[in-house]
């Protein structure tokens, strides 16, 4: 079943698709994909700054450089591509 757009499950699916294309270590990438699927695959929560932090916490178990918030850190005041929060909002619980 395809997750609803804008949900935790959809975010996990998008991250996993990115891993297939760009993650340098295929074995570690597969382990990360399994962990994301187990944790968020059926999760229907809306994507928020808090959820991005949760996904990042799982990802950091496999790669310290993978961060859903990474695009919002490029410019001051820019917003996250997934939840719309600023970098400061995502970093602060």
Long-range contacts (C-beta under 8 A, 24 or more apart in sequence): 3-41, 3-42, 3-44, 4-44, 6-46, 6-47, 7-43, 7-44, 7-45, 7-46, 7-47, 8-40, 8-43, 8-44, 8-45, 8-46, 8-47, 8-51, 8-54, 8-55, 9-40, 9-41, 9-42, 9-43, 9-44, 10-47, 11-40, 11-47, 11-51, 11-52, 11-55, 11-68, 11-82, 12-36, 12-37, 12-39, 12-40, 12-41, 12-43, 12-55, 13-41, 15-55, 15-59, 15-66, 15-68, 23-63, 28-62, 28-63, 29-62, 31-62, 32-58, 32-59, 32-61, 32-62, 32-63, 32-66, 35-61, 35-62, 47-82, 47-83, 48-83, 48-85, 49-80, 49-83, 49-85, 49-89, 49-90, 50-93, 51-83, 52-80, 52-82, 52-83, 52-85, 52-90, 53-90, 53-93
